[in-house]
Amino acid sequence: MSSPTTSSAPRQIAWPSVITVISAAILIGAEVFGAAFAGGWALSLLFGLEDTGAHILQAVLFLLGVAIMASFVRNAQRIEPFTRRA
């Protein structure tokens, strides 16, 4: 087996990659959280829930949106690395 090589070269932030991922996250986040809010409202009307039930449903969908966005940023960072060797 070969041993992993370690480099002492400093790492630099790849700003174009960071800006690309942040821009995409803002765009997709607006859609995800807007859909969570609207979906919670629509489902609460469909199921005849009161305001409290609607807010709870929106909060649950919002937390699902947070998980989706965290997954998106992790996967995007794998494709567009935030750092590179100098």
Buried (B, 14 or more C-beta within 10 A) or exposed (E): EEEEEEEEEEEEEBEEBBEBBEEBBEEBBEEBBEBBBEBBBEBBEEEEBEEEBBBBBBEEBBEEBEEBBEEBBEEBBEEBEBEEEE
